[in-house]
Amino acid sequence: MIPSVEEMIEKYVAAWNGKSLAEFKTAFAECWAADATYTDPNYENITGVDGIAELANGSLEKIPVRTFNVLKSPDYHHNVGRYTWNVVLPEETKEGFDYFEFNEQNQITRLVSFFGPLK
């Protein structure tokens, strides 16, 4: 079990910085529930550790030099929360925020990602 929500989010974001499918699977397995779902403006119905690991690996194949970071620690209550993050790319840095739900083991059960500032 991950001891805190803050550590869960740090592990999740750090997992995106992996360098292989096997590395992604190992890292996400710590912070991602087996049946967790991921949604962002470009994807729907990404489910489970294999699904999120394959998505991250596809991202790495498209942009091999990128680094994800937590910008602000999570704000959370009642097993739901939000936090801000960025990704440093060769030509720019993009920001976003995620809404997440988590279980009693401090594993993400649902994550919805948003890119850029509110309109």
RASULGI-V486965 format. One record per pair of residues at least 12 apart in sequence whose C-alpha atoms are under 7 Angstrom apart, sorted by the first residue. I is the first residue (numbers start at 0). J is the second residue. D is the distance in whole Angstrom. If there is no record, write none. Layout:
BEGIN
i	j	d
I	J	D
I	J	D
END
This chain:
BEGIN
i	j	d
0	104	5
0	105	7
1	104	6
1	105	6
3	105	7
4	105	6
5	72	6
5	73	6
7	30	6
7	105	6
7	106	7
9	69	7
10	30	6
11	27	6
11	30	6
12	67	6
12	68	6
12	69	7
13	67	7
14	26	5
14	27	6
15	55	6
15	67	6
16	66	6
16	67	6
19	56	7
20	52	6
20	53	7
20	56	6
23	52	5
24	48	6
24	49	6
24	52	5
27	48	6
27	52	7
28	48	6
30	106	5
30	107	6
31	48	6
31	106	5
31	107	5
31	108	7
32	47	7
32	106	5
32	107	6
32	108	5
33	47	5
33	48	6
34	46	6
34	47	5
34	108	7
35	47	5
35	107	6
35	108	4
35	109	5
36	108	6
36	109	5
36	110	6
37	109	6
37	110	5
37	111	6
38	110	6
38	111	5
38	112	6
39	111	6
39	112	5
39	113	6
64	88	7
64	89	7
65	86	7
65	87	5
65	88	5
65	89	7
66	86	5
66	87	5
66	88	7
67	85	6
67	86	4
67	87	6
68	84	6
68	85	5
68	86	6
69	83	6
69	84	4
69	85	7
70	83	5
70	84	5
70	85	7
71	83	5
71	84	7
78	100	6
78	101	5
78	102	7
79	99	6
79	100	4
79	101	6
80	98	6
80	99	5
80	100	6
81	96	7
81	97	5
81	98	4
81	99	6
82	96	6
82	97	6
83	95	6
83	96	4
83	97	6
84	96	6
93	115	7
94	114	6
94	115	5
95	113	5
95	114	4
95	115	5
95	116	7
96	112	6
96	113	5
96	114	7
97	110	7
97	111	6
97	112	4
97	113	6
98	110	6
98	111	5
98	112	6
99	111	6
END
